[in-house]
Amino acid sequence: MSEESPTITQDLHQADIDASFIHNLIDDINKCTELIEVLPKFAAQEYVNDQQNLELHEAAAMLIAGQLRGLQIRYQHEGSQWWDTIMQAPQGAFRITRIQHNF
């Protein structure tokens, strides 16, 4: 990832990623977007309370450490709202799903 070509603008819908990608994604979101909220998912059967909004770096660290099952990052970029959902996957990997909303 670079400042010239941030990943935020790539046409990404779903992909398997690693912890280094998460760190780079967090940096890009901080540099290139207006962060709306970060919602944690603590357990498979537990729904997220909208009041459980975490700080972005804290949530990413918790996900990578295995303290979260997943997280959803909502942000504004180039006139659209984007929701990135990152979930734990087998063998220490993660899966990201990105959805663009034009509200």
Secondary structure, 3 states (H helix, E strand, C coil): CCCCCCHHHCCCCEEEECHHHHHHHHHHHHHHCEEEEEEEECCCCCCCCCCCCCCHHHHHHHHHCCCCCEEEEEEEECCEEEEEEEEECHHHCEEEEEEEECC
